[in-house]
């Protein structure tokens, strides 16, 4: 199963944990807000789950078959 990953830029607090954990896939935009580069190499599902759980603001959401995964 491959999670669908969404990052809510309105909830992002720019802590940078995602960018440090998966550089290239998670990046900062010009305003230093986290975003996803879908053209970059995607982390494995277990890594995405760990990264989403570590997001201090809860901005990273994972979905499986359209249903949000409880973190």
TIMI-2910 file (N, C-alpha, C, CB; in pm, 1 decimal, decimal comma, always signed):
<rs>
+----------+----------+----------+----------+----------+----------+----------+----------+----------+----------+----------+----------+------+
!      n_x !      n_y !      n_z !     ca_x !     ca_y !     ca_z !      c_x !      c_y !      c_z !     cb_x !     cb_y !     cb_z ! resn !
+----------+----------+----------+----------+----------+----------+----------+----------+----------+----------+----------+----------+------+
!    +85,3 !   -117,4 !     +0,0 !     +0,0 !     +0,0 !     +0,0 !    +89,2 !   +122,8 !     +0,0 !    -96,7 !     +0,3 !   +122,1 !  Unk !
!    +56,4 !   +219,7 !    -79,2 !   +130,1 !   +345,8 !    -81,9 !    +39,5 !   +455,1 !    -26,9 !   +178,7 !   +380,5 !   -226,7 !  Unk !
!    +87,7 !   +518,9 !    +79,0 !    +10,4 !   +628,1 !   +137,2 !     +4,2 !   +746,9 !    +41,7 !    +70,9 !   +671,1 !   +271,6 !  Unk !
!   -108,7 !   +814,2 !    +42,7 !   -118,3 !   +945,7 !    -19,0 !    -72,6 !  +1043,1 !    +87,8 !   -265,3 !   +978,2 !    -71,4 !  Unk !
!    +14,4 !  +1134,9 !    +52,3 !    +71,1 !  +1230,0 !   +148,3 !    +20,4 !  +1369,5 !   +115,4 !   +226,9 !  +1226,1 !   +146,4 !  Unk !
!    -26,1 !  +1438,0 !   +217,2 !    -66,9 !  +1578,2 !   +203,1 !     -0,1 !  +1658,6 !   +313,3 !   -222,7 !  +1593,6 !   +209,2 !  Unk !
!    +38,2 !  +1779,8 !   +281,6 !    +96,7 !  +1869,8 !   +380,1 !    +15,2 !  +1998,4 !   +378,7 !   +248,5 !  +1897,6 !   +350,4 !  Unk !
!    -47,5 !  +2029,6 !   +490,6 !   -130,0 !  +2149,3 !   +502,1 !    -40,1 !  +2267,3 !   +537,2 !   -242,0 !  +2130,5 !   +609,2 !  Unk !
!    -12,3 !  +2351,0 !   +438,5 !    +78,2 !  +2463,9 !   +459,0 !    +24,3 !  +2564,3 !   +560,7 !   +103,7 !  +2533,8 !   +327,2 !  Unk !
!   -106,8 !  +2567,6 !   +581,0 !   -164,2 !  +2657,6 !   +681,6 !   -134,0 !  +2610,5 !   +823,0 !   -315,0 !  +2669,1 !   +662,3 !  Unk !
!   -108,2 !  +2481,4 !   +840,1 !    -76,6 !  +2426,2 !   +972,4 !    +73,9 !  +2417,4 !   +998,3 !   -138,4 !  +2288,3 !   +986,8 !  Unk !
!   +154,3 !  +2427,3 !   +893,7 !   +299,3 !  +2411,2 !   +905,6 !   +359,0 !  +2523,0 !   +991,0 !   +365,2 !  +2409,7 !   +766,1 !  Unk !
!   +448,5 !  +2484,8 !  +1084,3 !   +517,4 !  +2581,9 !  +1169,6 !   +666,6 !  +2590,4 !  +1135,3 !   +499,6 !  +2544,6 !  +1317,5 !  Unk !
!   +706,2 !  +2533,4 !  +1023,9 !   +843,7 !  +2541,5 !   +973,4 !   +947,4 !  +2482,6 !  +1067,6 !   +878,6 !  +2684,0 !   +945,8 !  Unk !
!   +912,0 !  +2377,4 !  +1138,4 !  +1006,7 !  +2314,1 !  +1229,7 !  +1120,5 !  +2246,4 !  +1152,7 !   +934,5 !  +2211,8 !  +1318,7 !  Unk !
!  +1093,7 !  +2198,3 !  +1034,3 !  +1196,0 !  +2141,1 !   +948,8 !  +1227,4 !  +1995,2 !   +971,2 !  +1317,4 !  +2216,5 !   +964,6 !  Unk !
!  +1154,1 !  +1928,2 !  +1058,7 !  +1180,8 !  +1786,2 !  +1082,5 !  +1157,5 !  +1703,5 !   +956,6 !  +1093,0 !  +1734,0 !  +1196,2 !  Unk !
!  +1054,6 !  +1736,4 !   +882,4 !  +1026,0 !  +1661,4 !   +759,8 !  +1134,5 !  +1684,3 !   +655,9 !   +889,2 !  +1701,3 !   +702,7 !  Unk !
!  +1179,2 !  +1808,2 !   +642,3 !  +1282,7 !  +1841,5 !   +545,1 !  +1413,4 !  +1771,0 !   +581,3 !  +1303,7 !  +1994,5 !   +538,1 !  Unk !
!  +1444,2 !  +1764,3 !   +709,3 !  +1566,1 !  +1696,5 !   +753,9 !  +1555,7 !  +1545,2 !   +735,2 !  +1594,3 !  +1729,3 !   +900,8 !  Unk !
!  +1435,7 !  +1490,5 !   +752,4 !  +1416,6 !  +1345,6 !   +744,0 !  +1405,5 !  +1293,3 !   +601,2 !  +1293,6 !  +1306,9 !   +820,1 !  Unk !
!  +1352,1 !  +1373,8 !   +512,9 !  +1334,4 !  +1332,8 !   +373,0 !  +1362,3 !  +1451,2 !   +280,3 !  +1190,8 !  +1277,8 !   +349,1 !  Unk !
!  +1489,8 !  +1496,3 !   +279,0 !  +1523,4 !  +1611,4 !   +194,0 !  +1496,9 !  +1579,8 !    +46,8 !  +1671,2 !  +1651,8 !   +213,7 !  Unk !
!  +1444,5 !  +1677,2 !    -20,7 !  +1408,8 !  +1658,4 !   -161,5 !  +1260,7 !  +1632,1 !   -176,9 !  +1488,6 !  +1543,6 !   -222,3 !  Unk !
!  +1206,5 !  +1541,7 !    -97,3 !  +1062,2 !  +1515,8 !   -102,7 !   +987,6 !  +1623,8 !    -25,2 !  +1029,0 !  +1375,3 !    -45,7 !  Unk !
!  +1031,9 !  +1648,3 !    +97,4 !   +980,1 !  +1761,4 !   +174,2 !  +1080,5 !  +1874,7 !   +158,9 !   +957,2 !  +1724,1 !   +326,4 !  Unk !
!  +1032,5 !  +1990,9 !   +119,6 !  +1117,8 !  +2107,4 !    +96,5 !  +1049,1 !  +2230,8 !   +153,9 !  +1147,7 !  +2126,2 !    -55,6 !  Unk !
!  +1127,5 !  +2335,7 !   +172,4 !  +1071,2 !  +2464,5 !   +212,6 !  +1044,2 !  +2547,6 !    +88,0 !  +1166,9 !  +2539,9 !   +309,8 !  Unk !
!   +931,4 !  +2619,6 !    +89,3 !   +904,5 !  +2713,3 !    -19,0 !   +975,9 !  +2845,5 !    +11,2 !   +750,7 !  +2735,4 !    -37,2 !  Unk !
!   +951,1 !  +2947,2 !    -67,0 !  +1017,6 !  +3076,6 !    -49,3 !   +984,5 !  +3143,5 !    +83,4 !   +980,1 !  +3168,8 !   -162,0 !  Unk !
!   +873,6 !  +3104,3 !   +144,9 !   +833,7 !  +3160,3 !   +273,9 !   +874,3 !  +3071,1 !   +390,7 !   +683,7 !  +3182,8 !   +276,5 !  Unk !
!   +959,1 !  +2970,2 !   +362,5 !  +1005,9 !  +2874,9 !   +464,1 !   +893,1 !  +2788,5 !   +521,9 !  +1074,5 !  +2950,0 !   +576,8 !  Unk !
!   +791,3 !  +2763,3 !   +441,1 !   +681,4 !  +2675,1 !   +477,2 !   +705,1 !  +2541,8 !   +405,8 !   +541,5 !  +2737,8 !   +438,8 !  Unk !
!   +682,6 !  +2432,9 !   +478,0 !   +702,3 !  +2301,0 !   +419,7 !   +606,6 !  +2274,4 !   +305,5 !   +686,5 !  +2194,8 !   +525,0 !  Unk !
!   +657,2 !  +2203,7 !   +207,0 !   +576,2 !  +2161,0 !    +94,3 !   +632,6 !  +2028,4 !    +42,8 !   +573,9 !  +2269,9 !    -18,4 !  Unk !
!   +563,2 !  +1966,1 !    -49,3 !   +604,4 !  +1836,9 !   -104,4 !   +644,2 !  +1855,0 !   -249,6 !   +491,1 !  +1731,8 !    -91,5 !  Unk !
!   +759,7 !  +1798,5 !   -285,5 !   +802,3 !  +1794,0 !   -424,7 !   +768,9 !  +1654,3 !   -476,4 !   +956,5 !  +1827,1 !   -440,2 !  Unk !
!   +656,3 !  +1642,7 !   -542,5 !   +608,9 !  +1512,4 !   -589,1 !   +694,7 !  +1454,6 !   -701,3 !   +466,0 !  +1523,9 !   -636,0 !  Unk !
!   +784,4 !  +1535,6 !   -757,7 !   +875,1 !  +1485,9 !   -860,9 !  +1000,8 !  +1423,4 !   -800,4 !   +913,7 !  +1599,1 !   -955,6 !  Unk !
!  +1017,1 !  +1438,2 !   -669,5 !  +1133,9 !  +1384,9 !   -600,7 !  +1108,1 !  +1241,6 !   -554,5 !  +1171,0 !  +1474,0 !   -480,9 !  Unk !
!  +1212,8 !  +1177,3 !   -512,5 !  +1204,7 !  +1040,2 !   -464,1 !  +1119,6 !  +1033,6 !   -337,0 !  +1345,8 !   +984,0 !   -437,7 !  Unk !
!  +1019,2 !   +947,2 !   -339,2 !   +923,5 !   +936,4 !   -229,0 !   +974,8 !   +838,5 !   -124,4 !   +785,0 !   +891,9 !   -280,8 !  Unk !
!   +971,5 !   +877,4 !     +4,0 !  +1011,5 !   +783,7 !   +110,0 !   +915,8 !   +664,4 !   +117,7 !  +1016,3 !   +856,0 !   +246,2 !  Unk !
!   +964,8 !   +556,4 !   +175,0 !   +881,6 !   +437,8 !   +196,8 !   +771,0 !   +470,9 !   +297,1 !   +967,7 !   +318,1 !   +247,5 !  Unk !
!   +663,6 !   +391,6 !   +294,0 !   +549,5 !   +416,1 !   +382,0 !   +587,0 !   +418,9 !   +529,5 !   +444,7 !   +311,1 !   +359,5 !  Unk !
!   +675,6 !   +329,8 !   +574,4 !   +712,5 !   +329,5 !   +715,9 !   +785,6 !   +457,9 !   +753,9 !   +799,8 !   +208,0 !   +747,9 !  Unk !
!   +867,2 !   +510,9 !   +663,0 !   +935,9 !   +637,4 !   +688,7 !   +835,7 !   +752,8 !   +689,2 !  +1046,1 !   +662,0 !   +582,9 !  Unk !
!   +740,5 !   +751,9 !   +597,0 !   +638,7 !   +857,1 !   +594,3 !   +556,4 !   +857,9 !   +722,6 !   +546,8 !   +839,1 !   +473,4 !  Unk !
!   +523,9 !   +740,4 !   +772,7 !   +447,7 !   +731,2 !   +896,7 !   +527,4 !   +791,6 !  +1012,8 !   +411,1 !   +584,3 !   +926,9 !  Unk !
!   +654,7 !   +758,5 !  +1021,0 !   +740,8 !   +812,7 !  +1126,1 !   +752,3 !   +965,0 !  +1113,9 !   +880,7 !   +748,0 !  +1119,7 !  Unk !
!   +773,3 !  +1013,9 !   +992,6 !   +786,9 !  +1157,8 !   +969,2 !   +657,9 !  +1230,6 !  +1005,6 !   +823,9 !  +1185,5 !   +822,4 !  Unk !
!   +544,1 !  +1177,2 !   +963,8 !   +415,4 !  +1240,6 !   +994,7 !   +390,8 !  +1244,9 !  +1145,1 !   +300,9 !  +1166,0 !   +925,1 !  Unk !
!   +427,5 !  +1138,9 !  +1214,6 !   +409,9 !  +1134,8 !  +1360,1 !   +499,5 !  +1236,4 !  +1430,8 !   +439,4 !   +994,3 !  +1412,7 !  Unk !
!   +613,5 !  +1268,9 !  +1371,3 !   +707,6 !  +1362,4 !  +1432,0 !   +676,6 !  +1508,3 !  +1400,0 !   +846,7 !  +1330,0 !  +1386,8 !  Unk !
!   +584,7 !  +1533,3 !  +1310,8 !   +551,3 !  +1671,6 !  +1273,7 !   +486,1 !  +1740,7 !  +1393,6 !   +456,0 !  +1675,3 !  +1148,7 !  Unk !
!   +548,7 !  +1845,7 !  +1447,4 !   +495,3 !  +1907,7 !  +1568,9 !   +360,2 !  +1976,0 !  +1551,5 !   +592,8 !  +2007,1 !  +1619,8 !  Unk !
!   +327,8 !  +2016,6 !  +1429,6 !   +200,4 !  +2085,1 !  +1408,5 !    +91,5 !  +1993,6 !  +1354,0 !   +219,8 !  +2200,6 !  +1314,6 !  Unk !
!   +128,9 !  +1871,8 !  +1314,0 !    +30,9 !  +1781,5 !  +1254,4 !     -5,2 !  +1818,7 !  +1112,2 !    -93,1 !  +1778,8 !  +1337,7 !  Unk !
!    +82,6 !  +1894,3 !  +1045,9 !    +53,5 !  +1940,2 !   +910,4 !    +59,6 !  +1828,3 !   +806,8 !   +149,9 !  +2049,1 !   +872,1 !  Unk !
!   +132,8 !  +1721,0 !   +837,5 !   +147,0 !  +1610,5 !   +742,7 !    +37,0 !  +1508,7 !   +769,3 !   +288,0 !  +1544,1 !   +753,9 !  Unk !
!    -40,6 !  +1483,0 !   +666,9 !   -150,9 !  +1386,2 !   +674,9 !   -124,6 !  +1272,2 !   +578,0 !   -287,8 !  +1453,9 !   +643,7 !  Unk !
!   -154,1 !  +1151,7 !   +621,2 !   -141,3 !  +1034,0 !   +536,1 !   -279,2 !   +973,8 !   +514,6 !    -44,5 !   +929,7 !   +598,5 !  Unk !
!   -300,3 !   +922,4 !   +394,2 !   -428,0 !   +863,0 !   +358,6 !   -404,6 !   +727,6 !   +294,1 !   -507,5 !   +955,3 !   +264,5 !  Unk !
!   -488,0 !   +632,1 !   +328,9 !   -487,8 !   +499,3 !   +268,3 !   -626,7 !   +474,4 !   +211,3 !   -448,0 !   +388,2 !   +372,3 !  Unk !
!   -634,9 !   +452,6 !    +82,3 !   -763,3 !   +432,2 !    +13,9 !   -862,2 !   +544,4 !    +44,4 !   -823,9 !   +297,7 !    +54,3 !  Unk !
!   -810,8 !   +668,8 !    +49,1 !   -894,9 !   +785,5 !    +69,8 !   -932,3 !   +814,8 !   +212,8 !  -1016,0 !   +770,4 !     -6,9 !  Unk !
!   -889,6 !   +729,8 !   +305,7 !   -922,2 !   +747,3 !   +447,3 !   -797,6 !   +792,0 !   +522,5 !   -979,0 !   +615,9 !   +508,2 !  Unk !
!   -811,8 !   +897,8 !   +603,1 !   -696,9 !   +948,4 !   +678,0 !   -648,9 !   +844,5 !   +778,2 !   -732,4 !  +1079,3 !   +750,1 !  Unk !
!   -517,3 !   +824,4 !   +778,7 !   -453,8 !   +729,1 !   +869,6 !   -439,7 !   +794,6 !  +1006,3 !   -314,6 !   +682,6 !   +815,2 !  Unk !
!   -481,3 !   +723,9 !  +1110,5 !   -466,3 !   +776,3 !  +1245,0 !   -319,7 !   +766,6 !  +1284,6 !   -556,8 !   +699,9 !  +1345,6 !  Unk !
!   -265,1 !   +879,7 !  +1326,7 !   -124,6 !   +881,6 !  +1363,8 !   -112,6 !   +863,0 !  +1512,8 !    -57,0 !  +1012,0 !  +1319,7 !  Unk !
+----------+----------+----------+----------+----------+----------+----------+----------+----------+----------+----------+----------+------+
</rs>
